[in-house]
């Protein structure tokens, strides 16, 4: 971290100086790690029409947090990760076995996760207020160890993309054709679902449950308006998410607003501009 603090001190911001705010430096590094993750995953979320799936995963992560708190866990995040991964795998299984559309299956799982989370959080007359922070998020509370974990996940997702991109795309666009080509569709669907579950769960307390789904949809949606090929599609999505993240964290600090909401508004502006100039 000392090398990072030395590098960021070159930026022309008060908080970036050598004697500046460490929590802001950590938050800035977290944004540099997490937004490319969102941008990369967003391409497949949009391609596979799974925009509500990430929202449902956020609800399942909240339920996992509630279970961990009820069980007296000092760190409920591992409980949330386990619950979200199980949720993602169950969703993949039910979607393949049931003759129902994806949005119907997502609606069933999402509503169940929300109800279970609220039930556990308020069980025995408990106050729901202790979970309010998860709704808005606070990226300024991120710790260096958590950033390191996200960096490992980013590396894993990038390697997975490099090795399996063509199979992922074919699986998302035409599962039957992918299956006829010998591709084990359910494995790639499960791995992609687990990747989203991990990212959503680990970043939920920083980004905020109310806006995390937007960050998994808007970069890919904007890139789709502008890209002419798959390389441009992924590159625009990642760079757009990264630019919005940097602008959002700096703006939120200067005006005292929620970082997650500010980043989402920049992504919405990015989408609006891409929509207006899509034909050019």
N, C-alpha and C positions, 0 to 999 in steps of 0.2 A: 504493500500500500504506500510505502514511502516514495517509491518511484512515481506512482500515480499522483500523489500530492505535489511532488516536485514539478511534474509536467503540467498539471492543471493551474499551478501558480503563474504560468505564463499568460493565462487568459486575463482580459482587462475587466475583471469583476472584483468587487471588494471581498466577497466571500471566497474567491479563488486564491487570494494572496496567502503567503506562507503562514501568516497568523490568522487566517480566515476561519470560517466555520467548517469543522470537519464533517458534520452531519450533511451539509449541503454538498460537499465534495463526494461523499459516499452516495448520496442520492443521484448526483449527476452521472457517476459511474454506473449505477444501477440502471439508469435510463439508457445508457449506451449499450448495455448488455440486453436489456429486456425488449426494447422496441424492435431491433432486428428480428428477435424471436417472433414477436407478434406479426411483423411484416411477412416473414417467411411462412408461418402457419396460415396467415390470412389468405394466401393464394389458393391453398387447398380447401379452406373453409368456404370460400366463394365458389370455387370450381365444383365442389361436391354438394353445394346448396345446403350447408350445415350451419348456417348463421345462428340458428336458435340452439344448436347443440352446445356451443360454448357457454351460452347463457344458462342452460340446464346444468352444465358442469359446475358453474359458479354456485348454483343453488346447492348442488351436492357437496361442494367443498364447505359451504356454510354449515350444512348438516354435520359434516365431519368435525368441524370446529366445535359445534355444540355438543357432540358426543364426547369429544376429548375433554371439554370443560366439565361435563357431567361426571366423567370418570375420574376427575381430579388430576388429569395430566398437566404437568407443569408447562409443557409445550404442546398445545393441541394441534399444531400444524401437521405433524406426522400422521395423526389420526385422520385429518382432513385429506391428506395425500392418499392414504390407503383407501378411504371411503370413495374418493373421486375416481381412483383407478378401477375399483370394483364396479362402480357405477358405469364407467365408460365401457368396460368389458361386457357387462350385462346388457347395456344398450346395443352393442354390436351383435351380441348373440340373439336378442329378441328381434332386432331389425331383420336379421337373416332368416329367422325361423317363422316370424309372423307375416301374414300377407296383409300388411298395413303400410301406408306411406310413412316416410321418415318423420314428417311433421307431427303425425299422430303419435308415433312412438316417443318422440321428444316431448310432446305435451304430457303424455302419461308419466314419464320419468321426472320431468321438471316439476309438475304439480305435486307429485308424491314427495320429492326431495324437499320442496318448500314447506309442505305441511309437516313433514317429519322434523325438519329443522326448527320450525316455530314451536312445535309440540315439546321437543326436548328442551329448547331454550327457556320456555315458560313453565316447565314442569315443576310442580310444587310451589307455584306462586312466585317463581324467580322473575327478576326484572330483565327485560330484553335490552335495556340500555347498554349493557356491557358489550353487546355485539354491534352497536351503532358504528364503531370505527371501521368495521369490515365493509359497511355500505359505501362509505366515502373514500376510505383509504388514506394512508399517510406515508408517502415515499421517503420522507425525511427521517423515518424511524428505522430504515434499513441498516443492517449490520454487515460488515465486510464478509463474514462467513456466508451469509445468505447470497451476497453477490457472487462469491466463488461458486456456490452450488448452481446458480443460474448460468454462470459461464460454462460450467461443465455440461449442463443441459443444452445450451446453445451449440456447443461443439458437437454433441451427440446428434442433435437435429440436423445440423449442417452435413455431417457425415452420412446420415440416413438419407438426406435429400440427394446428395451426390451419387450414392449407390443405387437408390431406388426411385428416382424421379420419374422415369418413363413408366414404370409399373404403377406408381401412385397415380399418375395422370390417366392412364388407361383404366385403372380401377375406378377412378372417380367419374370419368366420362361415360364409360360403357363396361359395367361389371361383367355382363354376360360374355362380351368379346374377350375381356381379360381372362375370364375363367376358361374359355375355349383355347386360349393360347398357353394354358398350363400355369397361369399365375394364381397363386393361392390368395384369392381376393380377401378372404376373412382375416388372414394374417396382417395384410397391409392396412386394412380397415381398423383392426384392433391396435396396431402399433401407432397409427395416426391418432386414434382416439386417446390412447394413453399419453401421447406427447402433449396433446391439448390439455388433458387432465392435470398433468404435472405443472405446466406453465400457468394455467389458470389458478390452481390452488396455491402455488408458491408466490404468485404475484398479487393475489387478491387483497391481501392486507395493505399493500402499497398503492395499487391502482384504484381499488374500490369496486365492490360487487355491482354497483349500479351502472358503471360505464365500461367494465372490462370486456363485455361482449362487443361493444362498439369498436374497441381497439383491435379485435380479431376480425372485423368485417370491413371497416372503412379503408385500410391500406390496400387490400386486394381489390375492393370495388373501384377505388380510384384508379389503380393501375390497369384494371381491365378496360377502362375508358380510353386509355392512352397507348397501351402496348400493341405492337404489331406482331410480336412473336413471344414465345415462352420465356426467352432470356430477358427481354425487356419487361415482361409481366412480373417476374420475380424481382428484378433489379429495381424497378420503379416502386414496387410495394415495400421493399426493405428500406430503400433510401427515403421514401416518403414518410414511413413510420419513424425512422431515425430523426429526420429533420423536424417532424412534429413533436417528437419527444424532447429534443434539445430546446426548441422554442418554447414548449409548454412548461418545462421545469424552470427555465429562466424567468418566464413571464409570471408564473405562479408565485415564485419567490418575491419578485418585485412588487406585485400587487396584493399579495397575501391571500391567494385563492387556492382551491384544491388542485393539486398537480394532475391527478387523473382526469378531472373534468376539463382542465385547460388543454391538455394534450388531445383529448377527444374533440374539442372544438377546433383545434388546428387541423386535425384529420378531416373533420367535416368540411372545413374550408378547402382543403386539398381535394376532396371529392367534388365539391361544387365547381371548383375551377376546372378540374379534369372533365367534368360533365359538359361545361360550357364550351370547352375547346376540343372536345373529343373528335370532331370531324376534321380538324386541322392537324 
